[in-house]
């Protein structure tokens, strides 16, 4: 099933500038693999050497943080929107 993945600006050079990419996936792990299959290098930016999501990467499915769902096992259905959001820090 196809899901739409929103790509943040820092990762768009890896997608040829595309802000949205469609991939076939049944869960978030499949999304990451699908993105890597279409755009080499994305998985390394999203996951560490053990395959876990990097601490500064947040992924949302239809506006819900997967950390509060089933992480990379979070199931998807056709038409879902997945958003990749890099963590932002700073301030005084």
N, CA, C and O atoms as a MOPAC input file, in Angstrom:
PM7 MOZYME 1SCF
protein

 N      0.83500 1    -1.17500 1     0.00000 1
 C      0.00000 1     0.00000 1     0.00000 1
 C      0.88100 1     1.23900 1     0.00000 1
 O      1.92600 1     1.26500 1     0.65000 1
 N      0.47000 1     2.23500 1    -0.70900 1
 C      1.27000 1     3.45300 1    -0.85000 1
 C      0.96500 1     4.42600 1     0.28600 1
 O     -0.19200 1     4.67200 1     0.62900 1
 N      2.02700 1     4.96500 1     0.85100 1
 C      1.89900 1     6.02800 1     1.84500 1
 C      2.74300 1     7.20500 1     1.38100 1
 O      3.74300 1     7.04200 1     0.68200 1
 N      2.32000 1     8.37800 1     1.78100 1
 C      3.03400 1     9.59800 1     1.41000 1
 C      3.96600 1     9.98100 1     2.55700 1
 O      3.54900 1    10.02700 1     3.71500 1
 N      5.22600 1    10.25400 1     2.22900 1
 C      6.22500 1    10.61600 1     3.22800 1
 C      6.66400 1    12.04800 1     2.98400 1
 O      7.13800 1    12.39100 1     1.90100 1
 N      6.50000 1    12.88600 1     4.01300 1
 C      6.93100 1    14.27600 1     3.93300 1
 C      8.40200 1    14.33800 1     4.33600 1
 O      8.79100 1    13.86700 1     5.40500 1
 N      9.20500 1    14.92600 1     3.46200 1
 C     10.65800 1    14.98300 1     3.64600 1
 C     11.05000 1    16.38400 1     4.12800 1
 O     10.68800 1    17.37400 1     3.49200 1
 N     11.78500 1    16.48100 1     5.24200 1
 C     12.21000 1    17.80200 1     5.71500 1
 C     13.30800 1    18.39100 1     4.82300 1
 O     14.02600 1    17.66000 1     4.14100 1
 N     13.42300 1    19.69000 1     4.84000 1
 C     14.38100 1    20.39900 1     3.98400 1
 C     15.81300 1    19.85900 1     4.07600 1
 O     16.46400 1    19.74400 1     3.03800 1
 N     16.33900 1    19.52100 1     5.26200 1
 C     17.72700 1    19.03700 1     5.30800 1
 C     17.95500 1    17.71700 1     4.56200 1
 O     19.09000 1    17.40900 1     4.19800 1
 N     16.89600 1    16.93700 1     4.33000 1
 C     17.04600 1    15.65300 1     3.64600 1
 C     16.67900 1    15.71200 1     2.16400 1
 O     16.88000 1    14.73700 1     1.44100 1
 N     16.15400 1    16.81900 1     1.71400 1
 C     15.70300 1    16.92800 1     0.32000 1
 C     16.81000 1    16.79300 1    -0.71200 1
 O     16.52300 1    16.34600 1    -1.82300 1
 N     18.06400 1    17.15200 1    -0.41700 1
 C     19.10600 1    16.89400 1    -1.41900 1
 C     19.21200 1    15.40500 1    -1.78500 1
 O     19.61400 1    15.06200 1    -2.89700 1
 N     18.84700 1    14.52400 1    -0.83600 1
 C     18.89500 1    13.08700 1    -1.10000 1
 C     17.70400 1    12.60500 1    -1.92700 1
 O     17.74900 1    11.52000 1    -2.50600 1
 N     16.63200 1    13.41300 1    -1.98400 1
 C     15.43500 1    13.03300 1    -2.75500 1
 C     15.32500 1    13.84400 1    -4.03900 1
 O     14.25900 1    13.91100 1    -4.65000 1
 N     16.42500 1    14.45700 1    -4.44200 1
 C     16.40300 1    15.26800 1    -5.65200 1
 C     15.56700 1    16.52800 1    -5.48900 1
 O     15.07300 1    17.08400 1    -6.47000 1
 N     15.40900 1    16.97600 1    -4.24900 1
 C     14.64600 1    18.18600 1    -3.96900 1
 C     13.18100 1    17.94500 1    -3.67100 1
 O     12.46000 1    18.88600 1    -3.33600 1
 N     12.71900 1    16.70300 1    -3.78400 1
 C     11.30300 1    16.40300 1    -3.53900 1
 C     10.95500 1    16.57700 1    -2.06400 1
 O     11.67800 1    16.11200 1    -1.18300 1
 N      9.83400 1    17.25600 1    -1.81100 1
 C      9.38800 1    17.43400 1    -0.43000 1
 C      8.44600 1    16.32200 1     0.01700 1
 O      8.16100 1    16.18600 1     1.20700 1
 N      7.96200 1    15.52800 1    -0.93500 1
 C      7.09300 1    14.39500 1    -0.64500 1
 C      7.49200 1    13.22100 1    -1.53700 1
 O      7.75400 1    13.38400 1    -2.72900 1
 N      7.53000 1    12.03500 1    -0.92700 1
 C      7.87200 1    10.82400 1    -1.65800 1
 C      6.82800 1     9.76500 1    -1.31500 1
 O      6.42900 1     9.64900 1    -0.15700 1
 N      6.38400 1     8.99700 1    -2.29800 1
 C      5.47400 1     7.88800 1    -2.02700 1
 C      6.25900 1     6.58900 1    -2.01500 1
 O      7.10400 1     6.34600 1    -2.87700 1
 N      5.96400 1     5.74900 1    -1.01300 1
 C      6.57900 1     4.42500 1    -0.92200 1
 C      5.51300 1     3.39900 1    -0.57600 1
 O      4.48200 1     3.72000 1     0.01600 1
 N      5.78300 1     2.17100 1    -0.95400 1
 C      4.92600 1     1.04800 1    -0.58500 1
 C      5.46200 1     0.49100 1     0.72600 1
 O      6.61900 1     0.07500 1     0.79600 1
 N      4.63000 1     0.47900 1     1.76700 1
 C      5.08200 1    -0.02500 1     3.06200 1
 C      3.89000 1    -0.37100 1     3.93400 1
 O      2.83100 1     0.24900 1     3.84300 1
 N      4.08300 1    -1.38000 1     4.78700 1
 C      3.02700 1    -1.76000 1     5.72400 1
 C      3.30400 1    -1.25600 1     7.13800 1
 O      2.42500 1    -1.28000 1     7.99900 1
 N      4.55300 1    -0.79400 1     7.37000 1
 C      4.90400 1    -0.22100 1     8.66500 1
 C      6.05500 1     0.76900 1     8.48200 1
 O      6.56700 1     0.94100 1     7.37600 1
 N      6.45300 1     1.41200 1     9.57400 1
 C      7.50000 1     2.44300 1     9.49400 1
 C      8.83500 1     1.84800 1     9.06600 1
 O      9.57600 1     2.47900 1     8.31300 1
 N      9.15200 1     0.64700 1     9.53100 1
 C     10.39100 1    -0.00200 1     9.09300 1
 C     10.39100 1    -0.14600 1     7.56900 1
 O     11.42000 1     0.05000 1     6.92300 1
 N      9.23700 1    -0.48900 1     7.00200 1
 C      9.11000 1    -0.60500 1     5.55600 1
 C      9.25400 1     0.73000 1     4.85200 1
 O      9.78700 1     0.79800 1     3.74500 1
 N      8.78200 1     1.79300 1     5.49000 1
 C      8.94600 1     3.13500 1     4.92800 1
 C     10.42700 1     3.47500 1     4.83100 1
 O     10.89300 1     3.97000 1     3.80500 1
 N     11.15500 1     3.21000 1     5.89300 1
 C     12.58800 1     3.51800 1     5.90400 1
 C     13.31400 1     2.71000 1     4.82600 1
 O     14.16100 1     3.24800 1     4.11300 1
 N     12.98700 1     1.42900 1     4.70800 1
 C     13.60800 1     0.60500 1     3.67500 1
 C     13.19900 1     1.07100 1     2.28200 1
 O     14.01900 1     1.09000 1     1.36400 1
 N     11.93100 1     1.44700 1     2.12400 1
 C     11.45000 1     1.93600 1     0.83800 1
 C     12.12600 1     3.23800 1     0.43400 1
 O     12.46500 1     3.43500 1    -0.73300 1
 N     12.31800 1     4.11900 1     1.39700 1
 C     13.01800 1     5.37000 1     1.11700 1
 C     14.45900 1     5.09800 1     0.70400 1
 O     14.97200 1     5.71200 1    -0.23100 1
 N     15.10200 1     4.18000 1     1.40300 1
 C     16.48800 1     3.84800 1     1.07900 1
 C     16.58200 1     3.22900 1    -0.31800 1
 O     17.53700 1     3.48500 1    -1.05100 1
 N     15.59600 1     2.42100 1    -0.67800 1
 C     15.58000 1     1.81000 1    -2.00300 1
 C     15.45700 1     2.83000 1    -3.12100 1
 O     16.02700 1     2.65200 1    -4.19800 1
 N     14.71700 1     3.89200 1    -2.86600 1
 C     14.52300 1     4.93500 1    -3.87900 1
 C     15.58900 1     6.02200 1    -3.81500 1
 O     15.96000 1     6.60500 1    -4.83400 1
 N     16.08000 1     6.28700 1    -2.59600 1
 C     16.99500 1     7.41600 1    -2.38300 1
 C     18.11000 1     6.98300 1    -1.42300 1
 O     17.99200 1     7.11000 1    -0.20400 1
 N     19.18100 1     6.47600 1    -2.00500 1
 C     20.30900 1     5.97800 1    -1.20700 1
 C     20.82900 1     7.04300 1    -0.24200 1
 O     20.97000 1     8.21500 1    -0.59100 1
 N     21.10900 1     6.59400 1     0.98300 1
 C     21.66100 1     7.48200 1     1.99400 1
 C     20.65300 1     7.95500 1     3.01900 1
 O     21.04000 1     8.42600 1     4.08800 1
 N     19.36000 1     7.83900 1     2.71900 1
 C     18.35300 1     8.30700 1     3.67300 1
 C     18.34600 1     7.47400 1     4.95300 1
 O     18.21100 1     8.02100 1     6.04800 1
 N     18.49000 1     6.17100 1     4.82500 1
 C     18.44300 1     5.31000 1     6.01700 1
 C     19.55600 1     5.68100 1     6.99100 1
 O     19.33700 1     5.71300 1     8.20200 1
 N     20.74900 1     5.96200 1     6.46600 1
 C     21.86300 1     6.34700 1     7.33800 1
 C     21.58800 1     7.65200 1     8.07200 1
 O     22.06600 1     7.84800 1     9.18900 1
 N     20.83400 1     8.53000 1     7.46400 1
 C     20.49400 1     9.79900 1     8.11100 1
 C     19.40600 1     9.61600 1     9.15900 1
 O     19.32900 1    10.39200 1    10.11100 1
 N     18.55800 1     8.59300 1     8.99700 1
 C     17.43500 1     8.37200 1     9.91300 1
 C     17.75900 1     7.39600 1    11.04000 1
 O     17.24600 1     7.53600 1    12.15100 1
 N     18.60600 1     6.41200 1    10.75800 1
 C     18.88000 1     5.34200 1    11.72200 1
 C     20.36400 1     5.28400 1    12.07800 1
 O     21.23100 1     5.65400 1    11.28500 1
 N     20.62700 1     4.80700 1    13.30000 1
 C     22.01800 1     4.62900 1    13.72100 1
 C     22.53700 1     3.28300 1    13.20800 1
 O     21.85700 1     2.60400 1    12.43800 1
 N     23.73500 1     2.90400 1    13.63600 1
 C     24.37100 1     1.68000 1    13.15300 1
 C     23.63800 1     0.41700 1    13.58600 1
 O     23.78900 1    -0.63200 1    12.95900 1
 N     22.84400 1     0.50500 1    14.65500 1
 C     22.10000 1    -0.66100 1    15.12400 1
 C     20.71500 1    -0.74900 1    14.48800 1
 O     19.97200 1    -1.69800 1    14.74000 1
 N     20.37000 1     0.24100 1    13.66500 1
 C     19.07200 1     0.23100 1    13.00100 1
 C     17.97700 1     0.97600 1    13.73300 1
 O     16.84700 1     1.05400 1    13.25100 1
 N     18.30000 1     1.52700 1    14.89800 1
 C     17.32000 1     2.30600 1    15.65300 1
 C     17.27400 1     3.74000 1    15.12800 1
 O     18.26400 1     4.26300 1    14.61600 1
 N     16.11100 1     4.36000 1    15.26400 1
 C     16.00100 1     5.76500 1    14.85200 1
 C     16.96400 1     6.61600 1    15.65400 1
 O     17.12900 1     6.41800 1    16.85800 1
 N     17.59000 1     7.55300 1    14.99000 1
 C     18.49600 1     8.47100 1    15.68100 1
 C     17.68900 1     9.32900 1    16.65500 1
 O     16.51000 1     9.60000 1    16.42700 1
 N     18.32600 1     9.74500 1    17.72400 1
 C     17.62200 1    10.46600 1    18.78800 1
 C     17.05400 1    11.80500 1    18.33400 1
 O     16.09200 1    12.29700 1    18.92400 1
 N     17.62800 1    12.39200 1    17.30700 1
 C     17.16300 1    13.70400 1    16.84800 1
 C     16.15500 1    13.61300 1    15.70300 1
 O     15.79200 1    14.63300 1    15.11600 1
 N     15.70600 1    12.40800 1    15.38400 1
 C     14.72100 1    12.22300 1    14.31600 1
 C     13.39000 1    11.81500 1    14.93500 1
 O     13.32900 1    10.88800 1    15.74300 1
 N     12.34400 1    12.50500 1    14.55600 1
 C     10.98600 1    12.15600 1    14.97800 1
 C     10.19900 1    11.78700 1    13.73400 1
 O     10.32400 1    12.42900 1    12.69100 1
 N      9.39200 1    10.75000 1    13.85700 1
 C      8.52500 1    10.35000 1    12.75500 1
 C      7.09000 1    10.34400 1    13.26400 1
 O      6.79200 1     9.81800 1    14.33600 1
 N      6.21500 1    10.93900 1    12.46900 1
 C      4.80300 1    11.03400 1    12.80700 1
 C      3.97700 1    10.33200 1    11.74400 1
 O      4.27100 1    10.42200 1    10.55200 1
 N      2.94200 1     9.63300 1    12.18300 1
 C      1.96900 1     9.03200 1    11.27100 1
 C      0.65300 1     9.74000 1    11.52300 1
 O      0.07500 1     9.63800 1    12.60500 1
 N      0.18700 1    10.45700 1    10.51600 1
 C     -1.06100 1    11.22600 1    10.65200 1
 C     -1.04400 1    12.06900 1    11.92800 1
 O     -2.01500 1    12.07700 1    12.68400 1
 N      0.05200 1    12.77100 1    12.16100 1
 C      0.23900 1    13.69200 1    13.29100 1
 C      0.44600 1    13.02100 1    14.64400 1
 O      0.42700 1    13.70400 1    15.66800 1
 N      0.64700 1    11.69300 1    14.67900 1
 C      0.93100 1    10.99900 1    15.94300 1
 C      2.37500 1    10.53000 1    15.95300 1
 O      2.83000 1     9.87500 1    15.01500 1
 N      3.09400 1    10.86600 1    17.01600 1
 C      4.49500 1    10.49500 1    17.17900 1
 C      4.59600 1     8.98100 1    17.36000 1
 O      3.94100 1     8.41500 1    18.23400 1
 N      5.42000 1     8.32200 1    16.53100 1
 C      5.51100 1     6.86300 1    16.62400 1
 C      6.15500 1     6.40200 1    17.92900 1
 O      6.05000 1     5.22500 1    18.27400 1
 N      6.81900 1     7.29400 1    18.66300 1
 C      7.37900 1     6.91300 1    19.96600 1
 C      6.27100 1     6.51900 1    20.92600 1
 O      6.50600 1     5.76000 1    21.86600 1
 N      5.06200 1     7.02900 1    20.70000 1
 C      3.93200 1     6.72300 1    21.57000 1
 C      3.01200 1     5.68200 1    20.94700 1
 O      1.93800 1     5.39400 1    21.47600 1
 N      3.43700 1     5.12000 1    19.82200 1
 C      2.70400 1     4.04600 1    19.15800 1
 C      3.57400 1     2.79300 1    19.26100 1
 O      3.92700 1     2.38100 1    20.36600 1
 N      3.92000 1     2.19100 1    18.14400 1
 C      4.76200 1     0.98900 1    18.17500 1
 C      6.12200 1     1.21900 1    17.51600 1
 O      6.69900 1     0.30000 1    16.93400 1
 N      6.62900 1     2.45100 1    17.61000 1
 C      7.94000 1     2.77400 1    17.03300 1
 C      7.99300 1     2.35100 1    15.56400 1
 O      7.08100 1     2.66600 1    14.80000 1
 N      9.05300 1     1.63900 1    15.16000 1
 C      9.20700 1     1.25000 1    13.75600 1
 C      8.21200 1     0.17100 1    13.32800 1
 O      8.05100 1    -0.07500 1    12.13300 1
 N      7.55400 1    -0.46500 1    14.27100 1
 C      6.53900 1    -1.47700 1    13.95800 1
 C      5.15400 1    -0.87400 1    13.77600 1
 O      4.19200 1    -1.60600 1    13.54300 1
 N      5.03500 1     0.43300 1    13.87700 1
 C      3.74400 1     1.09800 1    13.71400 1
 C      3.16000 1     0.76000 1    12.34800 1
 O      3.77000 1     1.02200 1    11.31100 1
 N      1.96100 1     0.17000 1    12.36900 1
 C      1.29700 1    -0.25300 1    11.12900 1
 C      0.77500 1     0.95400 1    10.35500 1
 O      0.41100 1     1.97900 1    10.93000 1
 N      0.75100 1     0.80000 1     9.04200 1
 C      0.26600 1     1.85000 1     8.14700 1
 C     -0.86100 1     1.30900 1     7.28700 1
 O     -0.98100 1     0.10200 1     7.07600 1
 N     -1.68400 1     2.22400 1     6.79400 1
 C     -2.72000 1     1.84500 1     5.83900 1
 C     -2.64200 1     2.79300 1     4.64900 1
 O     -2.06000 1     3.87400 1     4.74200 1
 N     -3.21900 1     2.38800 1     3.55200 1
 C     -3.18500 1     3.19900 1     2.33800 1
 C     -3.69400 1     4.60300 1     2.63500 1
 O     -4.70600 1     4.78400 1     3.31200 1
 N     -2.98100 1     5.58400 1     2.12200 1
 C     -3.38500 1     6.97000 1     2.29200 1
 C     -2.81500 1     7.65400 1     3.51900 1
 O     -2.98700 1     8.86200 1     3.68600 1
 N     -2.13200 1     6.90200 1     4.39100 1
 C     -1.51400 1     7.52400 1     5.56700 1
 C     -0.43300 1     8.50400 1     5.12900 1
 O      0.18300 1     8.35700 1     4.07300 1
 N     -0.22500 1     9.50800 1     5.97500 1
 C      0.86000 1    10.46100 1     5.75900 1
 C      1.88800 1    10.27500 1     6.86300 1
 O      1.56400 1    10.29100 1     8.05100 1
 N      3.13400 1    10.09700 1     6.44400 1
 C      4.25100 1     9.94800 1     7.36300 1
 C      5.09700 1    11.20300 1     7.24600 1
 O      5.47600 1    11.60300 1     6.14500 1
 N      5.39400 1    11.82400 1     8.37800 1
 C      6.21300 1    13.03200 1     8.38400 1
 C      7.50000 1    12.75900 1     9.14100 1
 O      7.47900 1    12.26500 1    10.26800 1
 N      8.61100 1    13.08200 1     8.51600 1
 C      9.91200 1    12.99400 1     9.16600 1
 C     10.26100 1    14.38800 1     9.64000 1
 O     10.27600 1    15.33900 1     8.85700 1
 N     10.54300 1    14.50400 1    10.94000 1
 C     10.79800 1    15.82300 1    11.52200 1
 C     12.10200 1    15.77100 1    12.31400 1
 O     12.19400 1    15.04600 1    13.30400 1
 N     13.10700 1    16.53300 1    11.88800 1
 C     14.32900 1    16.58700 1    12.69800 1
 C     14.06700 1    17.41400 1    13.95500 1
 O     13.37700 1    18.43200 1    13.90500 1
 N     14.61800 1    16.97300 1    15.07200 1
 C     14.45200 1    17.70600 1    16.32400 1
 C     15.14600 1    19.04800 1    16.22400 1
 O     16.19800 1    19.17600 1    15.59800 1
 N     14.54800 1    20.04000 1    16.84600 1
 C     15.09500 1    21.39700 1    16.84200 1
 C     15.40800 1    21.77600 1    18.28200 1
 O     14.58300 1    21.59000 1    19.17600 1
 N     16.59500 1    22.30500 1    18.49700 1
 C     17.00000 1    22.72100 1    19.83600 1
 C     17.57200 1    24.12600 1    19.75300 1
 O     17.94400 1    24.60700 1    18.68200 1
 N     17.63100 1    24.74800 1    20.87500 1
 C     18.23800 1    26.06600 1    20.92500 1
 C     17.48600 1    26.98900 1    21.84300 1
 O     16.61000 1    26.56600 1    22.59700 1
 N     17.82600 1    28.22400 1    21.77400 1
 C     17.18900 1    29.20700 1    22.63700 1
 C     18.14200 1    29.71300 1    23.68700 1
 O     19.32500 1    29.37400 1    23.69300 1
 N     17.62600 1    30.51200 1    24.55700 1
 C     18.45400 1    31.08600 1    25.61300 1
 C     18.30700 1    30.35000 1    26.90100 1
 O     18.94000 1    30.70900 1    27.89300 1

